[in-house]
Amino acid sequence: MPSIDWLNLSHGSGSSREDIFISSCLSNGLFQLIQEPTRPASGKILDLLLVSNPEIIQNLNIEKSPVCSDHRAICFDMIINDYYPIPSDYRHDFLRSDFVALEANLSLVNWISFFSACKSSDEMYTHFVSYLNFLNSIFTPVFKERDYFKGLHKHIAKLKLS
């Protein structure tokens, strides 16, 4: 939909499909973050980055495409630390994790690029663990931990290990 002016959320075409698309983005709480043309030949923003929370996107840049294309590349960092917290009385059920999906995601990562901004092994470790936690939040179900000591005499319940 090249006629949409994403900076002003308007279009010059009079077509209702652009209205429907803009309305759908707004009604679903989506923000379009690309602010400069992604197709130099037309000077239009044709590639979009729609997010519900703009704060998770940092270092957004439009750069020369790394492959042969008439579009420019969209590069950004997504902040995933603690993005999917679970309540303290819930635990991950690692026995039911989707290991195929976890392996597929891990095999697609360009690890050199992934760690390129890290300045120390501690930063690399923290970045890697954050990514694993993010993947676990998607591919590992959670369950509510039972309180096995509920209903026991209060003196016996005090013996539980923390």
MILONU-94770 format. One line per 5 residues: number of its first residue (from 1); for each residue z, y, x of C-alpha. Coordinates in pm, whole numbers, plus 50000, padded with zeros to 5 digits. Each point is the difference from the previous one (the first is absolute). Example, Ala and Ser with C-alpha at 12.3 -4.5 7.8 and 13.67 -1.06 7.14 Angstrom:
// residues 2
1) 50780 49550 51230 | 49934 50344 50137;
// end
This chain:
// residues 162
1) 50000 50000 50000 | 49879 50259 50243 | 50020 50284 49748 | 50382 50001 49992 | 50160 50290 50183;
6) 50321 49832 50119 | 50153 50321 50127 | 49992 50154 49649 | 49993 49678 49792 | 49686 50105 49823;
11) 49635 49902 49989 | 49677 50174 49933 | 49820 49722 49823 | 50112 50012 49639 | 50016 49619 50010;
16) 50295 49839 49832 | 50034 49723 50263 | 50127 50258 50252 | 50245 50132 49738 | 50118 49645 49928;
21) 50044 49925 50372 | 50193 50322 50072 | 50211 49951 49687 | 50072 49639 50096 | 50115 50105 50348;
26) 50226 50271 49859 | 50146 49787 49721 | 50082 49722 50247 | 50173 50241 50236 | 49741 49962 50277;
31) 49940 50264 50264 | 49668 50024 50185 | 50078 50092 50360 | 49657 50048 50159 | 49934 50374 50031;
36) 49682 50014 50207 | 49653 49848 49965 | 49966 49634 50092 | 49619 50003 49982 | 49871 50274 50230;
41) 49641 49984 49868 | 50107 50108 49651 | 50315 50191 50091 | 50181 49810 49722 | 50327 49810 49980;
46) 49871 49655 49905 | 50275 49783 50149 | 50342 50029 49843 | 50358 49920 50091 | 50191 49969 49671;
51) 50377 49952 50024 | 50293 50028 49764 | 50232 50128 50273 | 49834 50236 50250 | 50310 49994 50222;
56) 49917 49650 50127 | 49676 50128 50161 | 50018 50178 50336 | 49754 50104 50270 | 49706 50010 49760;
61) 49676 50074 50187 | 49631 49983 49920 | 49821 49877 50311 | 49663 49879 50120 | 49931 49653 49864;
66) 50057 49718 50251 | 49701 49816 49847 | 49648 50110 49910 | 50050 50187 49672 | 49909 50325 49830;
71) 50368 50038 49903 | 50287 50110 50219 | 50310 49784 50055 | 50332 50066 49830 | 50291 49935 50239;
76) 50367 50019 49904 | 50342 49848 50052 | 50189 49851 49709 | 50376 50022 50019 | 50137 49667 49881;
81) 50359 50005 50125 | 50235 49919 49714 | 49721 50067 49752 | 50080 49689 49796 | 50378 49965 50011;
86) 50165 49726 49797 | 50345 50024 49841 | 50286 49868 50213 | 50076 49711 49763 | 49643 49865 50041;
91) 49866 49795 50290 | 49652 49904 50119 | 49901 49644 49908 | 49821 49914 50324 | 49936 49641 49889;
96) 49763 50138 49734 | 49823 50257 50220 | 49621 50018 49982 | 49946 49898 50362 | 49622 49987 49963;
101) 49993 50368 49897 | 50250 50092 50274 | 49786 49824 50262 | 49681 50160 49867 | 50152 50350 50020;
106) 50141 49944 50348 | 49669 49864 50128 | 49813 50311 49881 | 50216 50245 50193 | 49850 50168 50306;
111) 50318 49968 50209 | 49885 50234 50276 | 49944 50274 49744 | 50318 49904 49812 | 50217 50058 50308;
116) 49798 50284 50152 | 50238 50277 49889 | 50310 49816 50125 | 50149 50136 50320 | 50249 49722 50074;
121) 50066 49636 49929 | 50278 50106 49761 | 49752 50205 49796 | 49757 49707 50001 | 50272 49767 49876;
126) 50111 50242 49726 | 49640 50058 49889 | 49931 49625 49992 | 50318 49916 49808 | 49925 50278 49749;
131) 49656 49851 49942 | 50146 49650 49955 | 50252 50138 49751 | 49717 50169 49812 | 49802 49673 49985;
136) 50313 49812 49889 | 50052 50249 49719 | 49652 49913 49873 | 49968 49626 50070 | 50358 49871 49981;
141) 50167 49978 49660 | 50362 50100 49953 | 50277 49834 49808 | 50336 50118 49876 | 50271 49851 50213;
146) 50254 49807 49797 | 50363 50079 50047 | 50131 49649 50068 | 50356 50127 50007 | 49994 50152 49653;
151) 50261 49843 49777 | 50205 49859 50289 | 50362 50086 50040 | 50024 50336 50178 | 50178 49849 50304;
156) 49720 49747 50053 | 49729 50263 49942 | 50153 50207 50282 | 49923 49718 50242 | 49625 50045 49968;
161) 49819 50097 50316 | 49827 50336 50009;
// end
